[in-house]
């Protein structure tokens, strides 16, 4: 489906109960909190603004602190518009909220402003019929890797494997959802299964991202931008008896660290980007660096004996060819003995398959920009 502008954030307004009555004046105080309902925490560094609705030049601005709080003092009686701005709203395609507020002299007023919950956003885009307890929403912009600008009329393709149990057999079926972007470059894919490995790929004209794997959380919303670029392939043949393989290459570079769940560096782990044939091993500090990589969103993978393989999407984007983008830390959450490794079906296309995945969990402590 195409995603346009989403619903505005939520607003509550009510007087604060106090033990003492405040003397009636021509002014009052407005206090409140901006809350991030997606991550269930106060929203710091949000720009809250209140302005007279009558067209006069009375405007006040306040940036929330680490607790998401704001306060406007000496607000004259009248009719106002109040709302807030934040990078999170822009990333989700949410319209900056603006609400009409009647201010009268009296006790301080308490305002609650919030980014909507994942469920609210999903219902607004997908509707109740397209959303269930077992499905959710993938939401993100398709952007050009050369300038990070949104791409209108692009698309996202999301695939996964269903196990169909029949009377005498178990079959694997590949299901897919395609979501197109509108003029804003924002795409919304509804009805995506939760807790299921999903393979995502973006495309815009001749530009494309790599294939990368994600899993929707129980909240029902996964938000990520996808960067696309021209994919350059080189045919490589290892011997006369083996067919040649088309590998991706480019001018991008990625560097980072591989650590265990306790933060201990993992030495001699093999790190690669799917579909490139480029790989390296980590040093004694767990550090690695990869070059000659295609730009755009691709899959970074790390493997080491005794650990579940770790995979994570990585954005290699730049206006400068050959720029290096750090990945702060690629962390294995759990270490397993060989008898505890269970292979599972994978929907990775043949050109990206290196070996069967084992369901790794990956935690990133930074971005790849």
N, C-alpha and C positions, 0 to 999 in steps of 0.2 A: 504494500500500500504506500501511497505518498503521504508524507508527514508535513503538515503546514505548521502554523503557529499553534502552540499548545495553550492549555488553560492557564490563567494567572495563578499566582500563589494565594494562599489562604489568609484571611484576616479576621481577627476577633477584636472587639473594642468594648470595654466595660469599665465602670468606675472602680477604683480600689477602695475596699472597705477599710476604714481607719477608726481608731478609738476616739480621736478628737475631731470635731468639725472644723474645716478650714473656712476662714472668713471669706465671704463672697467678694470677689474682685472682678475686674474686667479681663483678667488673665488667668491662665492655669498652666499646669505642668503635664506633659505627656511623656510617660516612661513605657518601656517595653523590651521585648526580646525577639530577635529574629532566629528562627529555628530551622534546622536542616532536617526535614522529615525523611529524606532518603538515607542519611547516615545516622539519624537519631542522635543529634548533638547540636548545641548552639552554633550559629553561623557567625564566625568572626570576620572582620574586615568587610562587612556588608555596608554599602552606602545607603543610609535611610534619608529620605527627603520628604519634607512637608512644605506645601506651597498653598497660598490663598487661591481659592477657586474662582474668586471674583475677577481675576485678571490683573490684580495689583501686583507689585513687585515683591511682596513679602514671601521670602523663601528661606528655609533653614535646612542645613545638611549636617548629618552626624554619621561617623564611622563606628560600627559596633566594635566592642572590645572582645577579648578571648572568650567571654561568657555570652556573647551575642547581644549584650544590652545596649540600649540607647536612651537618651533623654533630651527632650526639648523643654526649655523653661520659658516663662513669660510669653506663652502663646495667647494672643488676643482672642476674644470670642469671635466666632465667625465660621464660615464653611471652608474646608480645606480638602486638598488631595494629598494622600500620604502613600508612600510605597518604598521599595528598595531595589538596589541594583547589586548584582554580584556575578562574577565569572561563571559560577555554577548555573545560573539562569541562562546565560548565553550558550553554554555548552549543551544544555538540554533543549534549546530552542524555545524556552519559555519567554513569554512577553513580560517585561518588567511590570510588576503589579502597581496599580494606581487605584486607590479607594477613596470614596467621598466620606468625609468625616465632619460631623457637627460638633463644634467645640463651644462649650458654655462655661462661664465662670463657676468655680466650685472646687471640689476635691480633685487631686491629681487623677488623670486617666491612665489606664494601663492598656497597651496595645500588644497584641500577639501577631507577628508576621511570620510566614513560613513558606519554605519550598514544599510543594505537595509531596505526599508519600509516593512510593513506587506504584502502589496499587491504584492510587488516584490518577496518576499519569497514564498508566496502562489502560484503565477503564475509559479515560477520555479519548484515547486514540483508537482503541480496539473495540470498545463496547463490551457489554456483559456477555453477549453471545459468542464473541471471539476469544474470550478469556475464561480460564477455569483454574482450579486449584493445581493442575498439573502443567499449565502452560503459562508463558509470560511474553515479554516484549524485549526485542533487541532494538536499541535506538542509537543512532549515530550519524554524523556527517560524513559524506564521502568528500575527501579533500585531495587536491593535487600535491604531490610530494615536492614539487619545485617551489611552490609559493604558499602552501598551506591554505589556499582559498577553497571554499566549498565548490563542488561541481554539481550544477543543475543537470537533470536528466541523466544521472548516473544510476547504478543499481547495486544492490547487495544480494548475494546468493548464499543461503544458509542450508547446509545439508546435514543429515544425521542418519544413523542406521537403526531401523526397527527390527526386533526379533518377532516374527510371526509364528505363533505356535499353532500348528494344524494337527489333525487327528493322528497322522503317522509321521510327522516330520516337523522340523523347526527351520524356517527359512529367514534369510536376511533380506530386508527391503530398504532401499535408500529413499528417504523422503526429502523433499526440498521446498523451501519458501523463497520467493523472489520479491524484494522490496525496491521500489523505484524512488528516487529523490525528486522533490519538486524544485521550484526556482531557488529555494533557500539552500539546497544541497543536503537537506535532512531526510533520512530514511527511517521508517519504522516497520519492523517485521513482527506481526502479531501471530499468536498461536504457536510460538516456539516452545518445545518441551523443556521442562525444568530438569535439573540433575542428570542431563544427558550430554555426552561429548558432541559438540557442534563444530562443523567446519565452515568457516566464513571466508568469503572472497568478494572484493569490491571491483567494479569495472566502470570505466567512463570512456566511451569511444574505444580507441586502441590502447588506452592505458588500463593497467590492472594492478591489484595488490597481489601478494602471495596468498596462499591458503594458510589460515591460522585457526587454532582450536580454542574454544571457550566452553564454559558451562554456565548456564543461567543460575543465579542464586535463588534461594527459597523466597526472597522478596518479590520475585517475578519481573525484575527490570535489570537489564545489563546495558550499560551505556559505554560506548567506545567509538571514537572516530577512526575511519579507515583511510589510509593514504594510498593513492594510486599513481603509477608512472609507467612509461613505456618499458616493457620487459624485453631485455636483450638476452637471447639464448645463443650459446656456443655448442656446437656438436663435438662431443669428445668420445673417442673410441679407445678402449684399453687393449683390445686384441682383435685379430681378424675373425675369431670365432664368436665374439660377443657383439651384438648390435650397438651402434653408437648411442650415446645419451645426450640429450639437450639440457645443458646446465645454464642457470641464470648467472649473470655477472653484471657489474657496474662499478661505480666509483665511490660507493658508500663504505663507511667503516663503523664498527661498533666495538666498544671496550667495556669491561666490567669485572665482576668478581663472582665466584661460585663458593658458597659456604654451606655448612650443615645447619640444622635447626638451632644449634647452640651458638652459631656464629663462627665456628671453627672453619678456617679456609680448607677447601678440598683441592688437593694437589693432583695433577695429572688427570683431571676430568677432561673428557673430550667435548668440545663445544663446536656447534655448527649451525648454519642457517639452512633451513629446508630448501632443497632444489638447487643449491649452488655448488655442491661438491667441495666447498671451502670449509676447512675445519682446523682447529688448533687444540692444544692442551694447556691447562692452567699451570701457572708457576707455583712456587712454594707459598705464595700469598693468596692463591686462588684466583689470581688475575688472568685475564685473557684479552686478546685483541684480534679482531677479524677485519680483513680488507677485501677489496674487489667485490663488494656486495651490491645487489640491486637496491635501488631506493624504493621507498614505499613501506607498507606494513607487511611484515613477514614473520615466520616462526623461528625463534631462537631455541635451540635444544642443547641440553647438557646431559652427559651420561658418565657414570662411574660405577665400577664393580661394587655391588652391595647396596646400591641406592636405586630407588625408583627413578626412571628418567624424568627430567624436569623440562617442561616446554612452556613458552610464553610468547605472546605477540610482541614484536618490537617495531617501533616506528623509526625508519631511517629517512629523515627528511632534511632538506637543505636547499638554500639558494646558491650554495657554494659547493662545487664538485669536490668530493674527497673529504668533506668535513667529518670529524669523529664525534659520535654520539655515545655518551657513557650510559651503561646500565649499572646502577649502583651495586646491586646485589641479587644474585639468582640463588634462591635458598631451597634446599630439599627439606621438606617438613618431616618426612619419616624415612628411616633407614630400615631395610628389610633383609632377612636371610633369604637365600635362594629358594627355599621351599615355600616361601610366603609370597612369591611373585606370581600373579595371575594374569595371563594374557587376556585381552578383551578385543572385541571387534573394533576395527578402526575404519573411518570413512575417508582417510587421507588418499588423495588421488595417487595413481601409480608413480607419477613423476616426482611426488614429494615423499614417498615412502622410503624410509631408511631401514626400519625394522618394526615389528609389532610393538605398540605402546603398552604400558602397564599401569596407566591411570595415575600419573604423578600429580602432586599438588605443588603449585609454584607460587611463591610470594615475592613481590617486587617492592623494594623500599624507595624506588625513585623512578624517574621517567627516562625514556630513551632519547629525549630531545636534546 
